[in-house]
Each structure stands twice: as structure tokens, then as C-alpha cells.
Amino acid sequence: MIPKSWKDIPIDKFCQIYDLNLDDSLDVIERDIRLISVALDKTVEEVEGMQVSDFNELRDKISFLKNPKFSPKKLKAIKKGKYKLEFALDIYNDKEVTAGTYIDLMTLTKDPDSVHLNLLKILNTLTTVYKRKWFWWKKAELSKDEKLHLINNNVSVEDAYQYALFFCRYYRNLTEGIQNYLDLKLEKQMKKTAKVQKKLLKKIKKDLKATGDGLQS
């Protein structure tokens, strides 16, 4: 099937496409051949053996792959058959997001330019999978590979990348803001403590002088 938009591209293919667009060793034709190869699951040899008219038609249809631009976006849930994939929107209050998960997330989203390499890992970290059981959803018991396979085949790269960018930009800025706030709060507390200690020391000196022991200033 010929992809019509980024919604038709699975996450694992996106990594290959992204790297091809950055490969300066390829000329325009070579890059297009490899992009078509990845997008249509064909070998490079099969693409090179196409009729020129068919090749040029495919080049036009997959031209959007040369411009992977996405904007940050929240992603709540995706239902696929008997499964529902829920994505954390508030990592500070979501009970499924542990401290270890938070640390992993901050590491994976540290460099926005490398998000494409960690896209599946980021989604795996922030996704909770539920399985339908009669009339309700129950948390699915899946292996790591099963969960990654489910995410890769049911979450479009467009949704995945925009969601990852949302955390890269919004939550990292929020985290930095919280850290700045805590640093400022700590500084104020230290100044307050220093004032209390100064007053206490002054009182002790005064009391000691009153008893006749005294302290040398």
C-alpha cells in the first residue's frame, strides 16, 4: 500500500526515513529510491528496476516523507480492536508513572533532535495498555516485545512524534520551571534560617552577659 500521509507510516519506519533525509552522501535520486524502498517494503533493487513513469509517480506520492515537520500535541487514547492504549497526560499525578519511569522519560527526551531514535521507547514508557473483558477494560499483561509491537502497529508516527515533542518541550520546560522554583524557595529558606540563627545568637550573648559570663564580640 502506498502511504498517503504520516498517519500511514509506522514508528519503526520513521527512524529509517528520518536518517535518509539527513544523509548528505545521497543525491536526490538515490534518496528517493531508498525512501520508496522503505515506504513500500521493497528492496532497493526492485525500485531501481521500475519503469521511469512508475518511479516518478511514486516520487510524487511519497514527497511528504522529505519534510517530516510535526507540532507538539497531546494524545489521550487509541482503541484498536480488543485493546486500548492510554497515554499519560500528567506524569506527575498519573499513578502508572513511577519515579523510575519519570527518570527514564527525562533521559529519553533530553535532546529533542534525537527523539526519532527513542520514539518507540518513549511511547512504551508512557503507554498503558488495556484489554477489553466483557464490558470493561482491564490492564493487559504483555511482555515488553508484545507491547512494543502493539504500539508500533497501532500508533501512527504522526501521533507518536507530536506526542513525544509535547513532552520534550512542555514537560521539560515545566520541569525546569519547577526546579527554578525549588532553588528559589531553598535560597529564601536559607536566608530565613540565617536570620533566625543571627537573632538566636544575639539573644544567647545577651543572656550570657546578664548572668555575668559574657562573650567577647
Secondary structure, 3 states (H helix, E strand, C coil): CCCCCHHHCCHHHHHHHHHHHHCCCCCHHHHHHHHHHHHCCCCHHHHHCCCHHHHHHHHHHCHHHHCCCCCCCCCCEEEECCEEEEECCCCCCCCCCCHHHHHHHHHHCCCHHHHHHHHHHHHHHHEEEEEEECCEEEECCCCHHHHHHHHHHHCCHHHHHHHHHHHHHHHHHHHHHHHHHHHHHHHHHHHHHHHHHHHHHHHHHHHHHHHCCCCCC
